[in-house]
Amino acid sequence: MLTPTGLVRRVLDWLRAQDPEFDALRRAVRAAITVPVAAALARVVAPGTQAPLFALLGAFWLLVVVDFPGNRQARAVGYLGLGLNGAILLTLGTLVAPIPWLAVTLMFVLGVAVTLAGVVSETVSAGQRVMLLLYVWPVCTPVGPIGERLLGWSIALAICVPAALFVLPPRHHSQLRRHAAQVCGALADRLDGVGSPAELTSAMSALRSNFLAASFRPVGLTAGSRALVRVVDQLEVVTELVKDDTAAALGPMKQPAINVLRCCTRVLDASRLPHRAADRAELKRTVIELRTVARGRYREDLTEILGEHEDDDAVSVGRELLSRRTIATTIRLIGSIIGNAATADARPVWARALGLQLPGTGAADRLLPEPVALATIPSGFLATRSVAARNSVRTGVGLAVAVAVTHLFPVQHGFWVVLGAMVVLGSSALSTRTKVLQAMVGTAVGVTVGALLTAAFGVDAAVLWSLLPAGVFGSAYFPRLSFTAGQAVIAMTVLIIFNLNAPIGWQIGLLRIEDVAMGAGVGIVVSLLLWPRGATAAMEATIASARDLYSRYLQAAVLRVTRGISHQMVEKLSLDAVAVGRTVDDAVRHYLSETGSGADLRTPVVRAANRATRLRVAADVIADIRSLPPPSSYPRARKVLEEHAEMVSERLTGADDKARRPISDEFVRALRAEATDDADAISAGLPLVAVAANLGVLELM
């Protein structure tokens, strides 16, 4: 029998599971304390004006609606940008409110631009909704003095931004960095003989789940933050390749590989910020050490392969060589990516803004300068007709239609019509209908509770002020637990906010239900007309297009080594692959959100996307091979590489599903048949072995 104590314990355990690091709880407490302070200060500074209302709404939006990720510096930059943009949008919305056609046109432009800008970084994505609200509110309400509205916004910023940065701040700096550090540590433990396969698998699953759970890529505005995304795929490759006998197979490369992974863990550790420069230098040293040791071992292995008396013995050695070469190369690449990302983020602010002082990189650990990223990432999404691009257009149209409705019909509180459309615009009509129901149920529950409170206590200011902290706390905390519960608490808090500024009782709640319903209807109509099938229908075509490009990139990278084709051609395909990779990532995230799959890595489309990504990862590594063999060396081995590159591409695209012999068998025999006795035979064979190792990993998929 469940006792009251047991029930309480079970509830607490459930809450802890929903908010394991208590970030949502700290955020809710911070908002509950700070929002009333900002509202009270505005009433003292500018009583009888619109400043208190805008200060209260601004504080609510800053501490409840928006939650910038990253460390304190990154969050400060986010709030600074939001503060400046918010002042501009408040002014703009107030100026165009009397001109309906201009208000609707700007709503469309802002809806498209702000939504699409979210693909640039998670910081921009986090501030999207508030930026739209800061235009929607003045454009859909009676015109008021711009100075009073800006004063209210300024008060909200002055009180809430310091609170967000210094009062109960989030404990984590970056979930991606933290989970990547855990995987690096688990890999090092596994190779060192102190970690289990289950621990490594669990850490990798947590990293991949965290990476896919966000609506947009969990990256910041800096080149280093964006580069760190690449480490996820590399860590997954090593995780799958490491077995019980891997440490022994690595031989002299084992300890340098462990050292690289340990250094990666320290560089990614946010608590070691004071030691970051020393940690970066140590990581760079260990990467160089691993490269040096690996090169010596590769030459020894190739010499052994060519010196074996029997082909079967040589093939056995070749299989081990290709496997350990792939593992060592990938670990070295992981160290390079993390080291380059840390070096890029350590640049002065002016260098980051201008995209200068970046370390030299290759295709596999590419760093994109900040100005280039800001210019090319959104255009890349538009060029590939991505899910994000379609969503931005639909959001712009939906919000513009909602604003038009508020001007064409006698809507008393037009802001809620637009907010209703904003809340329910999902990636398809199906998910939109689901959100409509949840939003309406939540709003009805919140209005009912608010009406009961109003009936019991009236609109007495003292009572409303006492209820405000509880309402703000619930508005910040409950959405973490349930979308519907969050809507209910927000609806109740809205009643409190409006009755504090214009005491008219519970009737405002009924008006909000009507307005939200009207906005929800706009969202459904727009979704049905512009994209009735949503992200699910786009996934297959997106992945197929990516596989085709990645296959051409892989084959071009191989031909560069085997036939010396133009490096410029390979470089162009590499850049195209980066842009298409973002499109695939975007489509997967929207698909998981739309279908309610969460971050389930077993979902067929996720597995298909991962397989396609492996083609790009292998092509990047092959494209970075610097020393090319002489044109006349090993012609038969080159042909084997070209044939297997084509076969891998055909198998992953579904054009060929026949069983094939592993590349190690054919490649080693071809290599031995054409080897000469001079010293150049080893040097000429090493780049070909590097290609074979990467193709061998693809054949295992």
C-alpha positions in Angstrom: 0.0 0.0 0.0 1.3 3.4 -1.0 1.8 5.6 2.1 1.7 9.4 2.0 5.5 9.4 2.6 6.0 6.9 -0.2 3.8 9.1 -2.5 5.8 12.2 -1.7 9.0 10.3 -2.3 7.7 9.0 -5.6 6.7 12.5 -6.7 10.1 13.9 -5.7 11.9 11.2 -7.6 9.8 11.9 -10.7 10.5 15.7 -10.4 14.2 14.9 -10.0 14.2 12.8 -13.2 12.5 15.6 -15.1 15.0 18.2 -13.8 18.1 16.2 -12.7 20.4 19.2 -12.2 17.6 21.4 -10.8 18.3 24.1 -13.4 14.6 24.5 -14.0 14.0 24.9 -10.3 16.7 27.5 -9.8 15.4 29.4 -12.9 11.9 29.4 -11.5 13.0 30.6 -8.1 15.1 33.4 -9.8 12.1 34.5 -11.9 9.7 34.4 -8.9 12.0 36.8 -7.0 13.0 39.1 -9.8 9.9 39.7 -11.9 7.9 41.3 -9.0 10.9 43.4 -8.2 11.1 44.8 -11.7 7.3 45.4 -11.8 7.4 47.2 -8.4 10.3 49.4 -9.4 8.6 50.5 -12.6 5.5 51.5 -10.6 7.7 53.6 -8.3 9.7 55.2 -11.2 6.9 55.8 -13.7 3.4 55.5 -12.1 0.4 56.0 -14.2 2.2 55.2 -17.5 2.7 52.2 -19.7 6.2 51.6 -18.3 5.0 49.3 -15.4 3.1 47.0 -17.9 6.1 46.8 -20.3 8.5 46.3 -17.4 6.4 43.4 -16.0 5.9 41.8 -19.4 9.6 42.3 -20.3 10.7 40.8 -17.0 8.4 37.8 -17.6 9.7 37.3 -21.1 13.4 37.7 -20.1 13.3 35.2 -17.2 10.5 32.8 -18.1 10.3 32.6 -21.9 14.0 33.0 -22.8 16.8 30.9 -21.3 20.1 31.5 -23.1 22.6 28.5 -23.0 26.3 28.5 -22.4 28.6 30.1 -19.8 28.1 33.5 -18.3 29.9 35.3 -21.1 27.9 33.7 -23.8 24.6 34.3 -22.0 25.6 38.0 -21.4 26.1 38.4 -25.2 22.7 36.8 -25.8 21.0 39.2 -23.4 22.8 42.2 -24.8 21.7 41.3 -28.3 18.1 40.7 -27.2 18.1 44.0 -25.3 19.2 46.0 -28.3 17.0 44.2 -30.8 14.1 44.4 -28.4 14.3 48.2 -28.2 14.3 48.4 -32.0 11.4 46.0 -32.4 9.3 47.8 -29.7 9.9 51.1 -31.5 9.2 49.6 -34.9 6.0 47.9 -33.8 4.6 51.1 -32.2 5.4 53.1 -35.3 3.7 50.7 -37.8 0.7 49.7 -35.7 -1.6 52.4 -37.3 -0.6 51.2 -40.8 -2.1 47.7 -41.2 -0.5 46.8 -44.5 2.9 47.8 -43.3 2.4 46.0 -40.0 1.4 42.8 -41.7 4.3 43.0 -44.2 6.9 43.5 -41.5 5.4 40.7 -39.5 6.0 38.3 -42.4 9.6 39.5 -43.0 10.4 39.3 -39.2 8.7 35.9 -38.9 10.8 34.4 -41.7 14.1 36.2 -40.8 13.9 35.5 -37.0 12.9 31.9 -37.4 15.5 31.1 -40.0 18.2 32.9 -38.0 17.8 30.2 -35.3 19.8 27.8 -37.5 22.9 30.0 -36.9 23.3 29.1 -33.3 21.4 27.9 -30.2 21.8 31.4 -28.7 19.8 33.0 -31.5 17.3 30.2 -31.4 16.7 30.7 -27.6 15.8 34.4 -28.2 13.5 33.8 -31.2 10.1 33.9 -29.4 10.9 36.9 -27.3 12.1 38.9 -30.3 8.8 38.1 -32.1 6.8 39.0 -29.0 8.5 42.4 -28.7 7.2 43.3 -32.1 3.8 41.5 -31.8 2.8 43.2 -28.6 3.0 46.9 -29.7 1.8 46.2 -33.2 -1.4 44.4 -32.0 -2.3 46.8 -29.1 -3.5 50.4 -29.1 -0.7 52.8 -29.9 1.1 54.3 -26.9 4.1 56.5 -26.1 7.3 55.0 -27.3 9.3 56.5 -24.5 7.2 54.9 -21.8 7.4 51.5 -23.5 11.2 51.7 -23.9 11.5 52.8 -20.2 9.6 49.7 -19.1 11.8 47.5 -21.3 14.9 49.2 -19.9 13.8 48.6 -16.3 13.2 45.0 -17.1 16.7 44.6 -18.6 18.4 46.5 -15.8 16.9 44.2 -13.1 16.6 40.9 -14.9 19.8 40.5 -16.9 22.1 40.8 -13.8 19.8 38.4 -12.0 19.9 35.9 -14.9 23.7 36.0 -14.9 24.5 36.0 -11.2 21.5 34.8 -9.2 21.2 31.0 -9.1 22.9 30.6 -12.5 22.8 27.3 -14.4 25.4 24.8 -13.2 26.2 23.5 -16.6 28.0 25.6 -19.2 27.3 23.4 -22.2 25.6 20.0 -22.3 27.4 19.1 -25.5 30.8 19.7 -24.0 29.9 17.9 -20.8 28.6 14.8 -22.6 31.5 14.8 -25.0 33.9 15.0 -22.1 32.2 12.0 -20.5 32.5 9.9 -23.7 36.2 10.9 -24.0 36.7 9.8 -20.4 34.8 6.5 -20.9 36.9 5.7 -24.0 40.1 6.4 -22.2 39.0 4.1 -19.3 38.0 1.4 -21.8 41.4 1.4 -23.4 43.1 1.6 -20.0 41.3 -1.5 -18.9 39.3 0.2 -16.1 36.0 0.9 -17.9 33.2 -1.3 -19.1 31.5 -1.5 -22.5 28.2 -0.6 -20.8 29.6 2.6 -19.4 31.0 3.7 -22.8 27.8 2.8 -24.6 25.7 4.7 -22.0 27.9 7.8 -22.3 27.7 7.8 -26.1 23.9 7.3 -26.1 23.6 10.3 -23.7 25.7 12.4 -26.0 23.8 11.5 -29.1 20.4 11.9 -27.4 21.4 15.3 -26.0 22.7 16.4 -29.4 19.5 15.4 -31.2 17.0 16.5 -28.4 17.3 20.2 -29.2 15.2 21.9 -31.9 18.4 23.3 -33.4 22.1 22.3 -33.3 23.4 23.0 -29.8 26.1 25.4 -30.9 27.0 29.0 -30.2 28.0 31.8 -32.5 31.7 31.1 -32.4 33.7 29.1 -34.8 34.9 26.9 -32.0 31.5 26.0 -30.8 30.3 25.1 -34.3 33.4 23.0 -34.9 32.8 21.0 -31.7 29.7 19.5 -33.3 31.9 17.4 -35.6 33.3 15.5 -32.6 30.0 13.7 -32.0 30.3 11.7 -35.2 34.0 10.9 -34.6 33.3 9.7 -31.0 30.6 7.5 -32.3 32.9 5.8 -34.8 35.5 5.1 -32.1 32.9 3.9 -29.7 31.7 1.3 -32.2 35.2 0.1 -33.1 36.7 -0.3 -29.6 36.5 -3.9 -28.4 38.1 -5.9 -25.6 41.2 -6.6 -27.6 41.6 -3.0 -29.0 44.1 -1.9 -26.3 46.4 -4.8 -27.1 46.0 -4.3 -30.8 47.0 -0.6 -30.6 50.4 -1.6 -29.2 52.7 1.4 -28.7 49.8 3.7 -29.8 47.7 2.7 -26.8 49.2 5.1 -24.2 49.4 8.1 -26.6 45.8 7.5 -27.6 44.7 7.4 -23.9 46.7 10.6 -23.2 44.9 12.4 -26.0 41.5 11.3 -24.7 42.4 12.3 -21.1 43.5 15.8 -22.3 40.3 16.2 -24.3 38.3 15.5 -21.1 40.2 18.2 -19.3 39.9 20.8 -22.1 36.1 20.2 -22.3 35.8 20.5 -18.5 34.2 23.9 -17.8 35.5 23.9 -14.2 39.1 24.0 -15.5 38.7 27.3 -17.2 41.7 28.9 -15.3 43.9 26.0 -16.6 42.5 26.1 -20.2 45.7 27.4 -21.8 47.9 24.8 -20.2 45.4 22.1 -21.0 45.3 23.2 -24.7 49.1 23.1 -24.9 49.2 19.6 -23.4 46.5 18.4 -25.8 48.4 19.7 -28.7 51.5 17.9 -27.5 49.7 14.6 -27.1 48.2 14.8 -30.5 51.6 15.3 -32.1 53.0 12.4 -30.0 50.2 10.1 -31.2 50.7 11.1 -34.8 54.5 10.5 -34.5 54.1 7.1 -32.9 51.3 6.1 -35.3 53.3 6.9 -38.3 56.2 4.8 -37.1 53.8 1.9 -36.4 52.1 2.2 -39.8 55.4 1.8 -41.6 56.3 -1.2 -39.5 52.9 -2.8 -40.2 53.2 -2.2 -43.9 56.7 -3.6 -43.9 55.4 -6.7 -42.2 52.6 -7.1 -44.7 54.9 -6.9 -47.6 57.4 -9.2 -46.0 55.1 -12.1 -45.1 55.7 -15.3 -47.1 52.0 -16.3 -47.4 49.1 -14.1 -48.6 46.7 -15.4 -46.0 49.1 -14.4 -43.2 49.6 -11.0 -44.8 45.8 -10.5 -45.0 45.4 -11.3 -41.3 48.0 -8.7 -40.5 46.3 -6.3 -42.9 43.0 -6.6 -41.2 44.6 -5.6 -37.8 46.5 -2.8 -39.5 43.4 -1.2 -41.1 41.4 -1.5 -37.8 44.0 0.0 -35.5 44.9 2.7 -38.0 41.2 3.8 -38.2 41.0 3.9 -34.4 44.2 5.8 -33.9 43.5 8.3 -36.7 40.0 9.0 -35.4 41.3 9.6 -31.8 43.9 11.9 -33.2 41.2 13.7 -35.2 39.0 14.0 -32.0 42.0 15.6 -30.2 42.6 18.0 -33.2 38.9 19.1 -33.3 38.6 19.7 -29.6 42.0 21.5 -29.5 41.2 23.7 -32.5 37.8 24.5 -31.1 39.3 25.5 -27.8 42.0 27.6 -29.5 39.3 29.3 -31.6 37.2 30.2 -28.6 40.3 31.6 -26.8 40.7 34.3 -29.4 40.1 38.0 -28.4 36.5 39.2 -28.9 37.5 41.4 -31.8 39.2 38.4 -33.6 36.1 36.3 -33.1 33.8 39.0 -34.5 36.0 39.4 -37.6 36.7 35.7 -38.0 40.5 36.1 -37.7 43.4 34.2 -36.0 41.9 30.8 -36.6 44.2 27.8 -36.5 44.9 26.0 -39.8 42.6 23.0 -40.4 41.6 20.4 -43.0 38.3 19.1 -44.2 37.8 16.8 -41.2 38.3 19.5 -38.6 37.3 22.5 -40.5 36.8 25.9 -38.7 34.4 28.3 -40.4 35.1 32.0 -39.6 32.2 33.7 -37.8 31.3 36.2 -40.6 31.4 33.5 -43.2 29.1 31.3 -41.1 26.6 34.1 -40.5 26.4 34.7 -44.3 26.5 31.1 -45.6 24.5 29.0 -43.1 21.1 30.7 -43.6 21.6 30.9 -47.4 22.6 27.2 -47.4 19.4 26.2 -45.7 17.4 28.2 -48.3 19.4 26.8 -51.2 18.7 23.2 -50.0 15.0 23.9 -49.3 15.4 22.5 -45.8 12.8 21.9 -43.2 13.9 25.0 -41.4 13.6 27.1 -44.5 10.0 25.9 -45.1 9.2 26.3 -41.4 10.4 29.9 -41.5 8.3 30.8 -44.5 5.2 29.1 -42.9 5.8 30.9 -39.6 6.1 34.3 -41.4 2.9 33.7 -43.3 1.0 32.4 -40.3 2.0 35.3 -38.1 1.3 37.8 -40.9 -2.2 36.4 -41.4 -2.8 36.5 -37.6 -1.8 40.2 -37.5 -4.1 40.9 -40.4 -6.9 39.2 -38.5 -6.4 41.5 -35.6 -6.7 44.5 -37.9 -9.6 43.3 -40.0 -11.9 42.0 -37.2 -12.9 43.7 -33.9 -10.6 41.7 -31.7 -10.2 43.3 -28.3 -6.9 41.7 -27.4 -5.2 41.1 -30.8 -1.9 40.1 -29.2 -3.3 36.8 -28.1 -4.5 35.9 -31.6 -0.9 36.2 -32.8 0.4 34.4 -29.8 -2.1 31.6 -30.3 -0.8 31.1 -33.9 2.8 31.3 -32.7 2.2 28.6 -30.0 0.6 26.1 -32.3 2.6 26.5 -35.5 4.3 23.1 -35.6 6.1 21.4 -38.5 2.9 19.8 -39.9 -0.8 20.1 -39.6 -0.9 16.9 -37.5 1.4 18.3 -34.8 -0.3 21.7 -35.0 -3.7 20.1 -34.2 -2.1 18.3 -31.2 -0.6 21.6 -29.9 -3.9 23.4 -30.4 -5.7 20.9 -28.2 -3.0 21.1 -25.5 -2.9 24.9 -25.7 -6.7 25.2 -25.4 -7.0 22.7 -22.6 -4.1 24.3 -20.7 -5.6 27.8 -21.2 -9.0 26.7 -20.1 -7.7 25.2 -16.9 -5.6 28.2 -16.1 -8.5 30.6 -16.8 -10.7 28.5 -14.6 -8.3 28.6 -11.7 -7.7 32.3 -12.2 -11.4 32.9 -12.3 -11.9 31.0 -9.0 -9.1 33.0 -7.4 -10.6 36.2 -8.7 -14.1 35.3 -7.4 -12.7 34.4 -4.0 -10.4 37.4 -3.5 -11.5 39.9 -6.1 -9.0 42.1 -7.8 -7.4 43.5 -4.7 -3.9 44.7 -5.5 -2.4 43.2 -2.3 -3.8 39.8 -3.1 -2.6 39.9 -6.8 0.9 41.0 -5.7 1.0 38.1 -3.3 -0.1 35.6 -6.1 2.4 37.0 -8.7 5.5 35.2 -7.4 3.7 31.9 -7.3 2.4 32.4 -10.8 5.8 33.3 -12.2 7.4 30.4 -10.5 4.9 28.0 -12.0 5.2 29.6 -15.5 9.0 29.0 -15.4 8.9 25.5 -13.9 5.8 23.6 -15.1 6.6 23.8 -18.9 9.6 21.5 -18.0 7.1 19.0 -16.8 4.2 19.4 -19.2 3.3 21.6 -22.1 -0.4 21.6 -21.1 0.4 22.3 -17.4 2.7 25.1 -18.5 0.0 26.7 -20.6 -2.4 26.5 -17.6 0.0 28.3 -15.2 0.9 30.9 -17.8 -2.8 31.6 -18.5 -3.4 32.1 -14.8 -0.3 34.3 -14.5 -1.5 36.4 -17.4 -4.8 37.0 -15.6 -2.8 38.3 -12.6 -0.5 40.5 -14.7 -3.4 42.2 -16.6 -5.5 42.6 -13.4 -2.6 44.3 -11.8 -2.5 46.9 -14.6 -6.2 47.0 -15.5 -8.5 45.3 -12.9 -11.3 43.9 -14.9 -11.6 40.4 -13.3 -11.9 37.0 -14.8 -13.5 38.1 -18.1 -10.1 38.7 -19.6 -9.5 35.0 -19.3 -12.5 34.2 -21.5 -11.3 36.8 -24.0 -7.9 35.1 -24.1 -9.5 31.7 -24.8 -11.4 33.2 -27.7 -8.3 34.9 -29.1 -6.0 31.9 -28.7 -8.6 29.8 -30.5 -8.7 32.3 -33.4 -4.9 32.3 -33.6 -4.8 28.5 -33.4 -7.3 28.3 -36.3 -4.9 30.5 -38.3 -2.0 28.2 -37.5 -4.0 25.1 -38.7 -5.1 26.7 -42.0 -1.6 27.9 -42.8 -0.1 24.5 -42.0 -2.6 22.7 -44.1 -2.1 25.1 -47.1 1.7 25.4 -47.0 2.9 22.0 -45.7 0.3 19.4 -44.8 2.7 16.5 -44.4 5.5 18.2 -42.6 9.0 16.9 -41.8 8.1 13.2 -42.1 7.6 13.5 -45.8 10.8 15.5 -46.3 13.1 13.0 -44.5 13.5 10.3 -47.2 14.2 12.8 -50.0 16.6 14.8 -47.8 18.6 11.7 -46.8 18.7 10.3 -50.3 20.0 13.7 -51.7 22.7 13.7 -48.9 23.7 10.1 -49.7 24.1 11.0 -53.4 26.3 14.0 -52.6 28.3 12.2 -50.0 28.9 9.3 -52.4 30.3 11.6 -55.0 32.4 13.3 -52.4 33.8 10.0 -51.2 34.6 8.8 -54.7 36.2 12.1 -55.6 38.4 12.0 -52.4 39.5 8.5 -53.3 40.3 9.5 -56.9 42.4 12.4 -55.7 44.7 9.8 -54.0 44.5 7.2 -56.7 44.6 9.3 -59.8 45.5 12.8 -58.6 42.3 14.6 -59.6 41.9 18.3 -58.8 42.0 19.2 -55.2 39.6 22.1 -56.0 36.9 19.7 -57.1 37.2 17.8 -53.8 37.2 21.0 -51.8 34.0 22.2 -53.5 32.3 18.9 -52.7 33.5 19.1 -49.1 31.9 22.5 -48.7 28.7 21.3 -50.3 28.7 18.3 -48.0 28.9 20.6 -44.9 25.9 22.6 -46.1 23.9 19.4 -46.9 24.9 18.0 -43.5 23.2 20.9 -41.7 20.1 20.2 -43.8 20.0 16.6 -42.8 20.6 17.4 -39.2 17.8 20.0 -39.3 15.4 17.5 -40.9 16.2 14.8 -38.3 15.5 17.2 -35.5 12.2 18.3 -36.9 11.2 14.7 -37.7 11.9 13.6 -34.1 9.9 16.6 -32.7 7.0 16.0 -35.0 6.7 12.3 -34.5 7.3 12.4 -30.8 10.2 10.1 -31.1 12.4 12.2 -28.8 16.0 11.4 -29.4 15.5 7.7 -30.1 18.6 6.5 -31.9 16.8 3.3 -33.0 14.4 5.3 -35.2 15.0 4.1 -38.8 15.4 7.6 -40.2 18.0 8.4 -37.6 19.9 5.3 -38.4 19.7 6.1 -42.1 20.9 9.6 -41.5 23.8 8.3 -39.4 24.9 5.9 -42.2 24.9 8.8 -44.7 26.9 10.9 -42.3 29.5 8.2 -42.1 30.2 8.6 -45.8 31.0 12.3 -45.3 33.2 11.6 -42.2 35.2 9.0 -44.2 35.4 11.3 -47.2 36.7 14.2 -45.0 39.5 12.0 -43.6 40.5 10.8 -47.0 40.4 14.3 -48.4 42.9 15.4 -45.8 45.6 12.9 -46.9 48.5 15.1 -47.8 51.2 12.8 -49.2 50.0 11.3 -52.4 51.7 8.2 -53.9 53.7 8.5 -57.2 51.4 8.0 -60.2 53.0 4.8 -61.4 52.9 2.9 -58.0 50.5 0.1 -57.2 48.0 0.4 -60.1 46.2 -2.7 -59.1 45.8 -1.6 -55.5 44.5 1.8 -56.7 41.8 0.0 -58.8 40.8 -2.1 -55.8 40.3 1.2 -53.8 38.2 2.8 -56.5 36.0 -0.3 -57.0 35.3 -0.6 -53.2 34.6 3.1 -52.9 32.0 2.7 -55.7 30.6 -0.5 -54.0 30.3 1.2 -50.6 28.4 4.1 -52.2 26.1 1.7 -54.1 25.3 -0.4 -51.1 24.5 2.6 -48.9 22.2 4.0 -51.6 20.5 0.7 -52.1 21.7 0.2 -55.7 23.8 -2.9 -54.7 23.1 -5.3 -51.8 25.3 -8.2 -52.9 27.8 -9.6 -50.4 31.3 -8.6 -51.1 34.7 -9.7 -49.8 36.2 -7.3 -47.3 38.5 -4.7 -48.8 41.4 -5.9 -46.6 41.5 -9.2 -48.5 41.7 -7.8 -52.0 43.7 -4.8 -51.1 46.5 -6.6 -49.3 46.9 -9.2 -52.1 47.0 -6.4 -54.7 49.5 -4.4 -52.7 51.9 -7.4 -52.2 51.6 -8.4 -55.9 53.0 -5.0 -57.0 55.4 -4.2 -54.2 59.1 -3.6 -55.1 62.1 -4.0 -52.9 63.1 -0.4 -52.7 62.4 1.9 -49.8 60.0 4.0 -51.7 57.5 1.1 -51.8 56.6 1.7 -48.1 56.1 5.5 -48.5 54.0 5.0 -51.7 51.8 2.4 -50.0 51.0 4.4 -46.8 48.4 6.8 -48.3 46.7 3.9 -50.1 46.5 2.1 -46.7 44.9 5.2 -45.2 42.2 5.1 -47.9 41.6 1.4 -47.4 41.2 1.8 -43.7 38.4 4.3 -44.0 36.6 2.3 -46.7 36.9 -0.8 -44.5 35.0 1.0 -41.7 32.2 1.9 -44.1 31.9 -1.8 -45.2 31.2 -2.7 -41.6 27.9 -0.7 -41.6 
